[in-house]
């Protein structure tokens, strides 16, 4: 070969995607598509040369010298020397599926979803939608160090949305479930019914009043906070770029001593990675341990650049260069029961569910919308409220955590970053925050 390289790897993903959309009783989409994509990364004398190609162009047993040479030529564009860290490499066992979605015909899946759709009926329900997606992937990885992996993983899931309207007030109920353990749409009418019933109940809920309050976050919203406000800020590429409030804070107390936040791609949940997308072993990483910033999430490149953490957190969509990403991110259990947390809150608000939001990990600011809430008066839940949000500064909010529950619950979904979307899981027990900034339609 005319030009040297320091490292190369190739990842090929072959698979099938099945999607079904039922919109207001009509099957808008029901079908499958196939893909076969590969990405080759070569680290030349200085930087990376990356090629996305058809998987058929890759011979996993003997990578074409021509492709490597082309990638090396591309790597000459940069004049910045990029070091990488050598890491351990291991493939975790793939959990067995309870029922393989491939064994169920497309027609039967459509029939199951239509039956689920019927459960979303309601007096004030004006719009209903159910989506199902199933991704079946065969992943092949090899690198110049002799590591080679071949594994199969199927992910599937659904979401239900019901919209209620009355007298000019419009509210939405939403439920979802995603898994790696097999088909999960059978006998799920109760979950669909919950979405419709919640949408109708929210029509009678009072608009929330904002202010600085004691706030209890349910596991879904607290999990979103852990993922968005802390998880992204701990990603090594953002730290390296100076786009994270957590830069240069390793070993610093940044939150309540009750708080431990973990990212664990080896956990067999929806964000499970049997090996990361550059061949590094995946394992549990404690981002925050008892309030102390303990580690960043890394690729081989970012680990070499800034250290203080673990590799095994590099992920990419099929045919796309992998970047530093979260997987299964959650707040560890504490000692408080749910009843203790509500009682200790005394006067405040319980925030439930998530309707998205935004975070700026560089400036350390966030704003999340809850799906709904309940006022807490004299240590008891009272009135249901809607149109409520949580906002504030990340580090300040981490210090306001007064109690951490013992009822950790995980919620699967997808996370977008850098134009790529990957499966993840967020989770937390209930949390009690002192002096939380709660937004509503009115401010006291």
C-alpha positions in Angstrom: 0.0 0.0 0.0 1.4 3.4 -1.0 0.3 5.3 2.1 0.3 4.2 5.7 -2.6 4.1 8.2 -2.7 3.9 11.9 -6.1 2.3 12.3 -9.2 1.2 10.3 -12.5 -0.4 10.9 -15.5 -1.3 8.9 -19.1 -1.7 10.1 -21.8 -3.2 7.9 -25.5 -3.3 8.8 -28.0 -5.3 6.8 -31.6 -5.3 7.8 -35.3 -4.8 7.3 -37.5 -2.0 8.6 -41.3 -2.6 9.0 -43.6 0.4 9.6 -47.3 0.6 10.1 -49.2 3.8 10.6 -52.9 3.9 11.5 -54.3 7.5 11.3 -57.9 8.0 12.3 -58.9 4.5 11.4 -57.1 4.4 8.0 -54.0 2.4 7.5 -51.8 5.0 5.9 -48.7 2.8 5.6 -47.9 -0.9 6.1 -44.8 -2.3 4.6 -41.2 -3.3 4.8 -38.0 -2.1 3.2 -34.5 -3.6 3.1 -31.1 -1.9 3.5 -27.5 -2.9 3.3 -25.1 -0.1 4.3 -21.5 0.1 5.4 -19.1 2.7 6.7 -15.3 2.5 6.5 -13.1 4.6 8.8 -9.4 4.9 8.2 -7.1 6.9 10.5 -4.2 8.2 8.3 -1.1 9.9 9.5 -3.2 12.8 10.9 -7.0 12.5 10.7 -9.9 10.3 9.6 -11.0 9.3 6.2 -14.6 8.1 6.2 -16.6 6.4 3.4 -20.2 5.4 3.4 -20.9 2.7 0.8 -23.2 -0.1 -0.1 -22.7 -3.1 2.2 -22.3 -5.3 -0.9 -19.1 -3.4 -1.7 -17.5 -4.8 1.5 -16.0 -8.2 1.9 -16.0 -8.7 5.6 -13.3 -11.4 5.4 -10.8 -9.2 3.4 -11.3 -5.5 3.1 -10.5 -4.2 -0.3 -7.1 -2.3 -0.3 -8.6 0.1 -2.9 -11.3 1.3 -0.4 -8.7 1.7 2.3 -6.4 3.7 0.0 -9.3 6.0 -1.0 -10.1 6.6 2.7 -6.5 7.3 3.4 -6.4 9.9 0.6 -9.5 11.5 2.1 -7.8 11.7 5.5 -5.1 13.9 4.1 -7.5 16.8 4.0 -7.0 17.6 7.7 -3.7 18.9 9.1 -4.8 18.1 12.7 -3.2 15.1 14.3 -5.9 12.9 15.9 -4.8 10.3 18.5 -7.1 7.5 19.6 -7.0 5.4 22.7 -6.7 1.6 22.6 -9.7 0.0 24.3 -10.8 -3.4 25.4 -13.1 -5.2 23.0 -15.9 -7.7 23.8 -19.3 -8.8 22.5 -22.0 -9.2 25.1 -24.6 -11.9 24.7 -27.8 -10.9 22.9 -31.0 -11.4 25.0 -33.4 -14.0 23.7 -36.7 -12.7 22.3 -40.0 -13.9 23.9 -41.7 -13.8 20.5 -39.9 -13.0 17.3 -41.7 -10.3 15.3 -40.6 -11.9 12.1 -42.9 -14.9 12.9 -45.9 -12.6 12.8 -47.2 -11.6 9.3 -47.7 -8.0 8.3 -51.5 -8.5 8.0 -51.7 -9.9 11.6 -49.7 -6.9 12.9 -52.0 -4.5 11.1 -55.0 -6.3 12.6 -53.5 -6.1 16.1 -53.0 -2.3 15.7 -56.5 -1.8 14.4 -57.9 -3.6 17.4 -55.7 -1.4 19.7 -57.0 1.7 17.8 -60.6 0.8 18.8 -59.6 1.2 22.5 -58.8 4.9 21.9 -62.5 5.8 21.4 -64.0 8.5 23.6 -66.8 11.1 23.7 -64.4 14.0 23.0 -61.7 12.2 21.1 -61.3 13.9 17.7 -58.1 12.4 16.4 -56.2 9.2 17.0 -53.0 7.7 15.6 -51.0 4.5 16.2 -47.5 3.9 14.8 -45.5 0.7 14.8 -41.9 0.3 13.8 -39.7 -2.8 13.7 -36.0 -2.8 12.9 -34.2 -6.1 12.3 -30.5 -5.7 11.9 -27.5 -7.9 11.2 -24.3 -6.1 12.2 -20.8 -7.1 11.1 -17.8 -5.3 12.4 -14.0 -5.8 11.9 -10.9 -3.7 12.4 -7.2 -3.9 11.7 -6.5 -5.0 15.2 -8.1 -8.4 14.6 -11.4 -7.7 16.3 -14.4 -9.1 14.5 -18.0 -9.3 15.5 -21.3 -10.5 13.9 -24.6 -10.2 15.7 -28.3 -9.9 15.1 -30.6 -7.6 17.1 -34.3 -6.8 16.5 -36.0 -3.7 18.0 -39.7 -2.9 17.8 -42.2 -0.6 19.4 -45.3 1.4 19.1 -46.8 4.8 20.1 -50.4 5.8 20.6 -51.7 9.4 20.4 -55.2 10.5 21.1 -56.4 14.1 20.8 -59.5 15.4 22.7 -61.3 18.7 22.0 -64.2 20.5 23.7 -65.3 24.1 23.7 -62.1 25.3 22.1 -59.8 23.4 24.5 -57.5 20.7 22.9 -55.5 18.2 24.8 -53.4 15.1 23.9 -52.7 11.8 25.6 -49.7 9.8 24.5 -48.3 6.4 25.3 -45.4 4.4 23.9 -43.4 1.2 24.4 -40.3 -0.1 22.7 -38.3 -3.2 23.4 -35.6 -5.7 22.3 -37.4 -8.6 23.9 -39.7 -9.4 21.0 -43.2 -8.4 19.7 -44.9 -6.1 22.2 -48.2 -5.0 20.6 -50.4 -8.0 21.6 -52.9 -7.3 24.4 -51.9 -3.7 24.8 -55.4 -2.2 24.6 -55.2 -0.9 28.1 -52.2 1.3 27.2 -54.1 2.7 24.2 -57.1 3.3 26.4 -55.0 5.2 29.0 -53.9 7.7 26.3 -57.5 8.5 25.3 -58.7 8.7 28.9 -55.9 11.0 29.9 -56.6 13.3 26.9 -60.3 13.6 28.0 -59.4 14.2 31.7 -57.0 17.0 30.7 -59.9 18.9 29.2 -61.2 19.4 32.7 -57.8 20.0 34.2 -57.0 23.6 35.4 -54.2 25.5 33.7 -51.1 25.4 35.9 -49.8 28.5 37.7 -46.1 29.0 37.5 -43.6 30.0 40.2 -40.7 28.8 42.3 -42.1 25.7 44.0 -41.3 22.4 45.5 -41.7 19.9 42.7 -41.9 16.2 42.5 -40.8 14.7 39.1 -42.2 11.4 38.1 -39.7 8.7 36.6 -40.4 9.7 33.0 -39.8 13.4 33.4 -36.9 12.9 35.8 -35.4 10.4 33.3 -35.7 13.0 30.5 -33.9 15.5 32.7 -31.1 13.0 33.4 -30.7 12.3 29.7 -31.1 15.8 28.2 -29.6 18.0 30.9 -26.8 15.7 32.2 -26.3 12.9 29.7 -25.7 15.2 26.7 -23.4 17.5 28.7 -21.3 14.4 29.6 -20.7 13.3 26.0 -17.0 13.5 25.3 -17.3 15.3 21.9 -19.3 18.2 23.4 -16.8 18.4 26.4 -13.9 18.4 24.0 -15.4 21.2 21.9 -16.1 23.3 25.0 -19.8 23.0 24.4 -20.6 21.5 27.8 -21.2 23.0 31.2 -19.4 19.9 32.7 -16.0 20.7 31.1 -13.1 20.7 33.6 -15.4 19.7 36.5 -14.3 16.1 37.1 -14.2 15.3 40.8 -16.2 18.5 41.5 -19.5 18.3 43.5 -22.1 19.4 41.0 -25.3 18.1 42.7 -27.0 16.6 45.7 -25.0 13.8 47.5 -28.2 11.7 47.0 -27.7 11.8 43.2 -26.0 9.1 41.1 -26.5 9.1 37.3 -25.4 6.1 35.1 -25.2 5.4 31.4 -25.0 1.6 30.8 -25.0 0.4 27.1 -24.5 -3.2 28.3 -27.9 -3.2 30.1 -30.4 -5.3 28.1 -32.8 -2.4 27.7 -33.9 -0.6 24.5 -30.6 1.3 24.3 -28.6 -2.0 24.6 -25.3 -2.1 22.6 -23.6 -5.6 22.7 -20.4 -3.8 21.5 -20.2 -0.2 20.5 -19.9 0.8 16.8 -16.1 1.1 16.9 -15.6 -2.3 18.6 -15.1 -1.1 22.2 -16.5 -3.1 25.1 -19.7 -1.5 26.5 -20.0 -1.2 30.3 -21.6 0.7 33.1 -20.3 4.3 33.5 -21.2 6.4 36.5 -21.4 10.0 35.2 -22.2 11.4 38.6 -21.6 9.4 41.8 -23.1 10.7 45.0 -23.2 14.3 43.6 -19.6 14.2 42.3 -18.9 14.4 38.6 -17.1 11.1 38.0 -16.8 10.4 34.3 -17.5 11.5 30.7 -18.9 9.2 27.9 -16.3 8.5 25.2 -15.3 7.2 21.9 -11.7 6.1 21.3 -10.9 9.6 20.0 -12.4 11.6 22.8 -11.1 9.3 25.5 -7.6 10.0 24.2 -8.2 13.7 23.9 -9.6 14.5 27.4 -9.7 11.2 29.4 -11.7 10.9 32.6 -14.3 8.3 31.6 -15.0 5.2 29.5 -15.1 4.4 25.8 -17.8 2.1 24.6 -20.3 5.0 24.0 -19.7 5.5 20.2 -22.8 4.8 18.1 -24.0 5.5 14.6 -26.9 4.8 12.3 -26.3 2.2 9.5 -23.8 3.5 6.9 -22.9 6.6 9.0 -19.8 7.5 11.0 -20.4 6.8 14.7 -20.3 9.6 17.3 -20.4 9.7 21.1 -24.0 8.9 22.2 -25.9 7.8 25.3 -27.6 4.4 25.6 -29.5 3.5 28.8 -29.2 6.6 31.0 -30.8 6.7 34.4 -30.8 8.0 38.0 -30.1 5.3 40.6 -32.6 4.4 43.3 -32.5 6.3 46.6 -34.1 5.4 49.9 -37.4 7.4 49.9 -40.8 5.8 49.1 -43.2 7.6 46.8 -45.6 8.3 49.7 -42.7 9.8 51.7 -41.8 12.1 48.8 -45.3 13.4 48.3 -45.7 13.9 52.1 -42.4 15.7 52.4 -43.2 18.0 49.5 -46.1 19.4 51.7 -47.0 22.2 49.2 -46.0 22.0 45.6 -46.6 20.1 42.4 -46.2 16.7 40.9 -45.0 16.8 37.3 -45.8 13.7 35.2 -44.8 12.6 31.7 -42.9 14.5 29.0 -43.8 16.5 25.9 -40.3 17.3 24.9 -38.3 20.5 25.5 -34.9 21.9 24.9 -31.5 22.1 26.5 -28.3 24.0 26.0 -25.5 21.9 27.5 -23.0 24.7 26.8 -24.8 27.4 28.7 -26.3 24.9 31.1 -29.9 25.9 30.6 -33.0 23.6 30.1 -36.7 23.8 29.7 -39.0 20.7 29.6 -42.7 20.4 29.2 -44.5 17.9 31.4 -47.6 16.1 30.0 -49.7 17.1 33.1 -49.4 17.4 36.8 -51.2 17.4 40.2 -51.1 20.1 42.9 -49.8 18.9 46.2 -51.4 20.4 49.3 -50.7 19.4 52.9 -48.7 16.5 51.6 -51.5 15.0 49.5 -52.3 15.1 45.7 -55.3 17.3 44.9 -56.1 19.1 41.6 -55.0 17.9 38.2 -53.3 20.6 36.1 -52.2 21.0 32.5 -49.8 23.2 30.5 -46.9 23.0 32.9 -43.2 22.9 32.5 -39.9 22.8 34.3 -36.9 25.0 33.5 -33.7 26.3 35.0 -29.9 26.0 35.2 -28.6 22.4 35.1 -26.1 22.7 37.9 -28.3 24.7 40.2 -31.2 22.2 39.7 -28.9 19.2 40.5 -28.3 20.8 43.9 -32.0 21.2 44.7 -32.6 17.4 44.8 -33.9 16.8 48.3 -35.1 13.2 48.1 -34.6 10.4 45.6 -37.2 7.6 45.4 -36.7 3.9 45.5 -39.0 3.2 42.5 -36.8 3.4 39.4 -38.7 3.0 36.2 -37.2 3.0 32.6 -38.8 4.5 29.5 -37.6 3.6 26.0 -37.4 6.0 23.0 -35.2 7.6 20.5 -32.6 10.3 20.7 -31.4 12.6 17.9 -27.9 14.2 17.6 -25.8 15.3 14.7 -28.5 14.2 12.2 -28.6 10.7 13.6 -31.3 9.0 15.6 -30.6 6.0 17.9 -32.6 4.0 20.4 -32.2 4.9 24.0 -33.7 4.4 27.4 -34.2 7.0 30.1 -35.1 6.4 33.7 -35.3 7.5 37.3 -37.2 7.1 40.5 -39.4 9.9 41.7 -37.4 13.0 42.7 -38.2 15.9 45.1 -36.8 19.3 44.1 -36.6 22.3 46.3 -37.2 25.7 44.7 -37.9 24.4 41.2 -38.8 26.8 38.4 -42.2 25.7 37.3 -43.8 27.3 34.3 -47.6 27.6 33.7 -50.1 29.9 32.1 -50.0 32.3 35.0 -47.2 33.3 37.4 -47.9 33.8 41.1 
